[in-house]
Amino acid sequence: MTKFVKLSNGIDMPIIGLGTFKVRGVDVLRPTLETAIAAGYRSIDTASVYRNEADIGLLLKELLPRHELERREIFITSKLGPKDHGKGRCRDACLGSLEKLGLSDIDLYLIHWPGTQGHAPGDAGNPTRRLESWRDMEQLYKQGKCRAIGVSNYTERHLTELLDQCEIAPHVLQTEYHPHLVRPGLLSLCQQHNILLQAYSSLGTTVSPEQKNKLLHDETVLSVSKEVNRSPALVLLRWAVQQSIGVIPKSTNLEHIRSNLEVFDFKLTNGQMDKLTSLDQQHHYCWNSETVL
Ligand SMILES: NC(=O)c1ccc[n+]([C@@H]2O[C@H](COP(=O)([O-])OP(=O)(O)OC[C@H]3O[C@@H](n4cnc5c(N)ncnc54)[C@H](OP(=O)(O)O)[C@@H]3O)[C@@H](O)[C@H]2O)c1
Protein backbone atom coordinates (compact mmCIF):
# COMPACT_ATOMS: atom_id res chain seq x y z
CA MET A 1 0.00 0.00 0.00
CA THR A 2 1.07 3.53 -0.79
CA LYS A 3 2.95 5.67 1.71
CA PHE A 4 2.40 9.41 2.11
CA VAL A 5 4.50 12.54 2.46
CA LYS A 6 3.20 15.68 4.14
CA LEU A 7 3.32 18.80 2.00
CA SER A 8 4.19 22.16 3.58
CA ASN A 9 0.47 23.01 3.90
CA GLY A 10 -0.27 19.80 5.83
CA ILE A 11 -1.82 17.88 2.91
CA ASP A 12 -0.80 14.22 2.61
CA MET A 13 0.46 13.25 -0.84
CA PRO A 14 1.18 9.64 -1.85
CA ILE A 15 4.92 9.32 -2.48
CA ILE A 16 4.18 7.08 -5.48
CA GLY A 17 1.63 7.87 -8.15
CA LEU A 18 0.77 6.49 -11.54
CA GLY A 19 2.11 8.45 -14.54
CA THR A 20 -0.20 8.68 -17.54
CA PHE A 21 1.82 10.46 -20.25
CA LYS A 22 0.85 8.86 -23.60
CA VAL A 23 -1.73 6.63 -21.89
CA ARG A 24 -4.83 7.56 -23.81
CA GLY A 25 -8.26 6.13 -24.54
CA VAL A 26 -10.67 4.38 -22.18
CA ASP A 27 -9.73 0.92 -23.50
CA VAL A 28 -6.12 1.34 -22.35
CA LEU A 29 -6.84 3.50 -19.33
CA ARG A 30 -9.53 1.24 -17.81
CA PRO A 31 -7.32 -1.83 -17.13
CA THR A 32 -4.40 0.44 -16.23
CA LEU A 33 -6.32 2.43 -13.60
CA GLU A 34 -8.31 -0.57 -12.41
CA THR A 35 -5.10 -2.52 -11.76
CA ALA A 36 -3.38 0.45 -10.15
CA ILE A 37 -6.24 1.22 -7.77
CA ALA A 38 -6.72 -2.45 -6.87
CA ALA A 39 -2.97 -2.74 -6.19
CA GLY A 40 -3.03 0.28 -3.85
CA TYR A 41 -2.06 3.35 -5.92
CA ARG A 42 -3.84 6.40 -4.58
CA SER A 43 -2.41 9.04 -6.89
CA ILE A 44 -2.71 9.70 -10.62
CA ASP A 45 -0.60 12.20 -12.56
CA THR A 46 -2.15 13.73 -15.67
CA ALA A 47 -1.90 17.01 -17.59
CA SER A 48 -3.94 19.01 -20.02
CA VAL A 49 -1.46 18.18 -22.80
CA TYR A 50 -1.83 14.41 -22.20
CA ARG A 51 -5.39 14.69 -23.56
CA ASN A 52 -6.67 12.00 -21.21
CA GLU A 53 -8.30 14.07 -18.44
CA ALA A 54 -11.86 13.44 -19.63
CA ASP A 55 -11.28 9.67 -19.86
CA ILE A 56 -9.66 9.64 -16.41
CA GLY A 57 -12.65 11.61 -15.06
CA LEU A 58 -15.05 9.08 -16.55
CA LEU A 59 -13.10 6.16 -15.09
CA LEU A 60 -12.84 7.73 -11.64
CA LYS A 61 -16.66 7.83 -11.52
CA GLU A 62 -16.70 4.14 -12.40
CA LEU A 63 -13.75 2.87 -10.36
CA LEU A 64 -13.97 4.77 -7.05
CA PRO A 65 -17.38 3.31 -6.06
CA ARG A 66 -16.29 -0.13 -7.28
CA HIS A 67 -13.32 0.00 -4.91
CA GLU A 68 -15.36 1.67 -2.15
CA LEU A 69 -13.13 4.73 -2.24
CA GLU A 70 -14.18 8.29 -1.41
CA ARG A 71 -13.01 11.13 -3.61
CA ARG A 72 -10.58 12.29 -0.89
CA GLU A 73 -8.84 8.94 -0.89
CA ILE A 74 -7.39 9.54 -4.32
CA PHE A 75 -4.87 12.29 -5.11
CA ILE A 76 -5.19 13.79 -8.59
CA THR A 77 -2.55 15.99 -10.20
CA SER A 78 -2.98 17.93 -13.43
CA LYS A 79 -0.96 20.64 -15.14
CA LEU A 80 -1.39 23.90 -16.95
CA GLY A 81 -0.78 23.48 -20.68
CA PRO A 82 2.16 25.63 -21.86
CA LYS A 83 -0.16 27.39 -24.32
CA ASP A 84 -2.42 28.58 -21.48
CA HIS A 85 -0.02 30.81 -19.56
CA GLY A 86 -1.15 34.28 -18.48
CA LYS A 87 -3.62 36.18 -16.34
CA GLY A 88 -7.11 34.68 -16.52
CA ARG A 89 -6.00 32.07 -19.04
CA CYS A 90 -4.45 29.90 -16.33
CA ARG A 91 -7.61 30.15 -14.23
CA ASP A 92 -9.81 29.16 -17.18
CA ALA A 93 -7.47 26.25 -18.03
CA CYS A 94 -7.54 24.92 -14.47
CA LEU A 95 -11.33 25.13 -14.28
CA GLY A 96 -11.45 23.40 -17.70
CA SER A 97 -9.30 20.55 -16.36
CA LEU A 98 -11.57 20.24 -13.31
CA GLU A 99 -14.59 19.96 -15.57
CA LYS A 100 -12.96 17.28 -17.72
CA LEU A 101 -11.89 15.33 -14.64
CA GLY A 102 -15.39 15.72 -13.15
CA LEU A 103 -13.94 17.18 -9.95
CA SER A 104 -14.89 20.21 -7.88
CA ASP A 105 -11.30 20.62 -6.73
CA ILE A 106 -7.93 19.18 -7.67
CA ASP A 107 -5.33 17.88 -5.21
CA LEU A 108 -2.35 19.35 -7.04
CA TYR A 109 -2.14 21.73 -10.00
CA LEU A 110 1.24 22.42 -11.56
CA ILE A 111 2.62 24.88 -14.09
CA HIS A 112 3.82 22.30 -16.62
CA TRP A 113 6.57 24.36 -18.25
CA PRO A 114 8.19 27.76 -17.46
CA GLY A 115 7.86 28.97 -21.07
CA THR A 116 4.79 29.73 -23.16
CA GLN A 117 4.05 27.58 -26.20
CA GLY A 118 4.30 29.59 -29.40
CA HIS A 119 7.05 31.83 -27.99
CA ALA A 120 10.79 31.20 -28.28
CA PRO A 121 12.50 29.85 -25.13
CA GLY A 122 14.39 33.15 -24.88
CA ASP A 123 11.26 35.29 -25.27
CA ALA A 124 11.36 38.21 -22.83
CA GLY A 125 7.67 37.75 -21.99
CA ASN A 126 8.10 34.27 -20.48
CA PRO A 127 8.84 35.42 -16.89
CA THR A 128 5.86 37.79 -16.81
CA ARG A 129 3.43 35.26 -18.23
CA ARG A 130 4.46 32.49 -15.81
CA LEU A 131 4.18 34.89 -12.87
CA GLU A 132 0.67 35.86 -14.02
CA SER A 133 -0.18 32.15 -14.14
CA TRP A 134 1.18 31.74 -10.60
CA ARG A 135 -0.99 34.65 -9.38
CA ASP A 136 -4.05 32.86 -10.83
CA MET A 137 -2.97 29.67 -9.08
CA GLU A 138 -2.58 31.47 -5.76
CA GLN A 139 -6.18 32.66 -6.15
CA LEU A 140 -7.41 29.19 -7.11
CA TYR A 141 -5.64 27.80 -4.05
CA LYS A 142 -7.22 30.40 -1.76
CA GLN A 143 -10.63 29.62 -3.25
CA GLY A 144 -10.19 25.91 -2.55
CA LYS A 145 -10.11 24.86 -6.20
CA CYS A 146 -6.57 23.50 -5.79
CA ARG A 147 -5.57 21.79 -2.53
CA ALA A 148 -1.89 22.27 -3.41
CA ILE A 149 -0.05 24.11 -6.19
CA GLY A 150 3.35 23.75 -7.73
CA VAL A 151 5.60 23.95 -10.74
CA SER A 152 7.22 21.53 -13.14
CA ASN A 153 10.41 21.74 -15.16
CA TYR A 154 11.53 24.79 -13.18
CA THR A 155 15.31 25.01 -12.82
CA GLU A 156 16.97 26.58 -9.77
CA ARG A 157 16.86 29.91 -11.61
CA HIS A 158 13.11 29.72 -12.37
CA LEU A 159 12.36 28.54 -8.83
CA THR A 160 14.44 31.26 -7.15
CA GLU A 161 12.68 33.89 -9.28
CA LEU A 162 9.28 32.51 -8.21
CA LEU A 163 10.23 32.30 -4.53
CA ASP A 164 11.28 35.97 -4.68
CA GLN A 165 7.89 37.06 -6.03
CA CYS A 166 5.25 34.65 -4.79
CA GLU A 167 2.76 35.13 -2.00
CA ILE A 168 2.27 31.36 -1.67
CA ALA A 169 5.36 29.22 -2.23
CA PRO A 170 4.95 26.12 -4.39
CA HIS A 171 4.19 22.93 -2.48
CA VAL A 172 5.68 20.62 -5.13
CA LEU A 173 8.27 20.76 -7.89
CA GLN A 174 7.99 17.99 -10.48
CA THR A 175 11.05 17.49 -12.63
CA GLU A 176 13.23 14.89 -14.35
CA TYR A 177 15.41 13.24 -11.71
CA HIS A 178 17.21 9.87 -11.78
CA PRO A 179 20.77 8.55 -11.35
CA HIS A 180 21.79 9.84 -14.81
CA LEU A 181 20.43 13.31 -13.91
CA VAL A 182 21.16 14.09 -10.26
CA ARG A 183 20.35 17.66 -9.24
CA PRO A 184 21.69 18.31 -5.72
CA GLY A 185 21.34 22.12 -6.03
CA LEU A 186 17.69 21.92 -7.01
CA LEU A 187 16.95 19.28 -4.38
CA SER A 188 18.55 21.31 -1.62
CA LEU A 189 16.71 24.51 -2.72
CA CYS A 190 13.45 22.54 -2.52
CA GLN A 191 14.31 21.11 0.89
CA GLN A 192 15.28 24.56 2.18
CA HIS A 193 11.81 25.87 1.24
CA ASN A 194 9.87 22.72 2.19
CA ILE A 195 8.93 22.02 -1.43
CA LEU A 196 8.42 18.34 -2.22
CA LEU A 197 10.51 17.24 -5.17
CA GLN A 198 8.67 14.75 -7.36
CA ALA A 199 10.67 12.92 -10.02
CA TYR A 200 9.48 12.06 -13.48
CA SER A 201 11.18 9.72 -15.99
CA SER A 202 12.62 7.83 -13.00
CA LEU A 203 13.21 4.89 -15.32
CA GLY A 204 14.98 7.04 -17.89
CA THR A 205 12.60 6.57 -20.75
CA THR A 206 13.08 8.85 -23.65
CA VAL A 207 11.48 10.09 -26.79
CA SER A 208 14.49 8.91 -28.83
CA PRO A 209 14.30 5.12 -29.41
CA GLU A 210 18.07 4.57 -29.67
CA GLN A 211 18.47 5.62 -26.01
CA LYS A 212 15.50 3.60 -24.81
CA ASN A 213 16.05 1.89 -21.48
CA LYS A 214 19.69 3.02 -21.21
CA LEU A 215 19.22 3.64 -17.51
CA LEU A 216 17.31 0.39 -16.94
CA HIS A 217 20.26 -1.44 -18.55
CA ASP A 218 23.04 0.49 -16.80
CA GLU A 219 25.59 -2.00 -15.43
CA THR A 220 25.61 -0.54 -11.94
CA VAL A 221 21.81 -0.52 -11.79
CA LEU A 222 21.84 -4.16 -12.90
CA SER A 223 24.45 -5.14 -10.30
CA VAL A 224 22.51 -3.45 -7.45
CA SER A 225 19.37 -5.09 -8.78
CA LYS A 226 21.08 -8.49 -8.42
CA GLU A 227 22.33 -7.66 -4.93
CA VAL A 228 18.85 -6.79 -3.64
CA ASN A 229 17.07 -9.36 -5.79
CA ARG A 230 14.64 -6.73 -7.17
CA SER A 231 14.07 -5.48 -10.71
CA PRO A 232 16.19 -2.58 -12.08
CA ALA A 233 12.97 -0.50 -12.21
CA LEU A 234 12.40 -1.05 -8.49
CA VAL A 235 16.02 -0.13 -7.71
CA LEU A 236 15.59 3.19 -9.56
CA LEU A 237 12.28 3.95 -7.85
CA ARG A 238 13.72 3.01 -4.43
CA TRP A 239 16.75 5.27 -4.98
CA ALA A 240 14.34 8.23 -5.26
CA VAL A 241 11.84 7.25 -2.57
CA GLN A 242 14.63 6.60 -0.06
CA GLN A 243 15.60 10.28 -0.49
CA SER A 244 11.94 11.30 0.09
CA ILE A 245 11.62 12.18 -3.58
CA GLY A 246 8.18 11.38 -5.02
CA VAL A 247 7.87 9.10 -8.07
CA ILE A 248 5.20 8.65 -10.73
CA PRO A 249 6.23 5.66 -12.87
CA LYS A 250 4.11 5.11 -15.94
CA SER A 251 3.14 1.68 -17.13
CA THR A 252 0.35 0.01 -19.03
CA ASN A 253 1.85 -3.42 -18.26
CA LEU A 254 -0.33 -4.74 -15.46
CA GLU A 255 2.50 -6.73 -13.88
CA HIS A 256 4.81 -3.68 -13.89
CA ILE A 257 2.07 -1.52 -12.34
CA ARG A 258 1.67 -3.96 -9.48
CA SER A 259 5.35 -4.69 -8.96
CA ASN A 260 6.39 -1.00 -8.91
CA LEU A 261 4.54 -0.72 -5.59
CA GLU A 262 7.08 -3.11 -4.05
CA VAL A 263 9.30 -0.04 -3.74
CA PHE A 264 8.30 0.02 -0.05
CA ASP A 265 9.30 -3.59 0.58
CA PHE A 266 13.10 -3.24 0.63
CA LYS A 267 15.93 -0.80 1.36
CA LEU A 268 19.18 0.11 -0.34
CA THR A 269 22.34 0.40 1.74
CA ASN A 270 24.16 3.74 1.88
CA GLY A 271 26.83 2.19 -0.35
CA GLN A 272 24.25 1.17 -2.96
CA MET A 273 22.62 4.64 -2.81
CA ASP A 274 26.03 6.30 -3.34
CA LYS A 275 26.93 3.96 -6.20
CA LEU A 276 23.71 4.90 -8.00
CA THR A 277 24.15 8.62 -7.31
CA SER A 278 27.68 8.45 -8.74
CA LEU A 279 26.21 7.47 -12.14
CA ASP A 280 25.27 11.11 -12.73
CA GLN A 281 25.88 12.26 -16.31
CA GLN A 282 23.63 15.34 -16.24
CA HIS A 283 21.76 13.59 -19.02
CA HIS A 284 18.17 14.54 -19.81
CA TYR A 285 16.06 11.74 -21.28
CA CYS A 286 13.08 14.09 -21.46
CA TRP A 287 12.76 17.88 -21.73
CA ASN A 288 15.44 20.39 -20.71
CA SER A 289 14.08 23.81 -19.71
CA GLU A 290 17.51 25.37 -19.07
CA THR A 291 17.18 27.68 -22.11
CA VAL A 292 13.77 29.05 -21.10
CA LEU A 293 14.23 32.66 -20.00
N1 LIG B 1 6.11 17.32 -15.93
C1 LIG B 1 6.60 16.86 -17.05
O1 LIG B 1 7.06 17.60 -17.95
C2 LIG B 1 6.66 15.38 -17.27
C3 LIG B 1 7.48 14.85 -18.27
C4 LIG B 1 7.51 13.47 -18.44
C5 LIG B 1 6.74 12.66 -17.64
N2 LIG B 1 5.92 13.20 -16.69
C6 LIG B 1 5.05 12.34 -15.84
O2 LIG B 1 5.87 11.33 -15.27
C7 LIG B 1 5.37 10.05 -15.65
C8 LIG B 1 6.51 9.07 -15.74
O3 LIG B 1 7.48 9.45 -16.68
P1 LIG B 1 7.66 8.74 -18.08
O4 LIG B 1 6.32 8.30 -18.57
O5 LIG B 1 8.47 9.66 -18.91
O6 LIG B 1 8.58 7.51 -17.85
P2 LIG B 1 8.91 6.44 -16.73
O7 LIG B 1 7.84 6.28 -15.73
O8 LIG B 1 10.28 6.75 -16.27
O9 LIG B 1 8.98 5.13 -17.60
C9 LIG B 1 7.88 4.59 -18.25
C10 LIG B 1 8.36 3.42 -19.08
O10 LIG B 1 8.96 2.45 -18.25
C11 LIG B 1 8.35 1.19 -18.47
N3 LIG B 1 8.19 0.54 -17.14
C12 LIG B 1 7.39 0.90 -16.11
N4 LIG B 1 7.54 0.06 -15.08
C13 LIG B 1 8.46 -0.87 -15.46
C14 LIG B 1 9.02 -1.98 -14.83
N5 LIG B 1 8.68 -2.36 -13.59
N6 LIG B 1 9.95 -2.70 -15.53
C15 LIG B 1 10.31 -2.36 -16.79
N7 LIG B 1 9.80 -1.30 -17.45
C16 LIG B 1 8.88 -0.54 -16.78
C17 LIG B 1 7.01 1.46 -19.11
O11 LIG B 1 6.68 0.46 -20.02
P3 LIG B 1 5.48 -0.57 -19.73
O12 LIG B 1 4.21 0.17 -19.98
O13 LIG B 1 5.74 -1.65 -20.71
O14 LIG B 1 5.63 -1.02 -18.32
C18 LIG B 1 7.26 2.76 -19.86
O15 LIG B 1 7.79 2.51 -21.13
C19 LIG B 1 4.64 10.34 -16.95
O16 LIG B 1 3.77 9.31 -17.34
C20 LIG B 1 3.96 11.63 -16.62
O17 LIG B 1 2.82 11.40 -15.83
C21 LIG B 1 5.90 14.54 -16.49
The ligand as an ORCA input file, in Angstrom:
! r2SCAN-3c Opt
* xyz 0 1
  N       6.109     17.318    -15.925
  C       6.604     16.860    -17.052
  O       7.055     17.604    -17.946
  C       6.657     15.377    -17.273
  C       7.479     14.852    -18.269
  C       7.509     13.470    -18.443
  C       6.738     12.660    -17.635
  N       5.923     13.199    -16.692
  C       5.052     12.335    -15.840
  O       5.867     11.329    -15.271
  C       5.367     10.051    -15.651
  C       6.514      9.066    -15.737
  O       7.478      9.455    -16.680
  P       7.655      8.738    -18.079
  O       6.315      8.305    -18.569
  O       8.467      9.658    -18.907
  O       8.582      7.509    -17.846
  P       8.906      6.439    -16.727
  O       7.842      6.281    -15.732
  O      10.278      6.748    -16.271
  O       8.983      5.129    -17.602
  C       7.880      4.590    -18.248
  C       8.363      3.423    -19.081
  O       8.964      2.451    -18.248
  C       8.348      1.189    -18.466
  N       8.193      0.542    -17.137
  C       7.395      0.900    -16.110
  N       7.540      0.057    -15.083
  C       8.461     -0.866    -15.464
  C       9.022     -1.984    -14.834
  N       8.677     -2.357    -13.591
  N       9.953     -2.699    -15.535
  C      10.312     -2.357    -16.793
  N       9.803     -1.301    -17.447
  C       8.882     -0.545    -16.776
  C       7.007      1.464    -19.112
  O       6.685      0.458    -20.021
  P       5.484     -0.573    -19.730
  O       4.209      0.167    -19.980
  O       5.745     -1.654    -20.710
  O       5.626     -1.025    -18.319
  C       7.264      2.761    -19.860
  O       7.790      2.506    -21.129
  C       4.639     10.338    -16.955
  O       3.771      9.305    -17.343
  C       3.959     11.626    -16.624
  O       2.816     11.400    -15.830
  C       5.903     14.544    -16.488
*
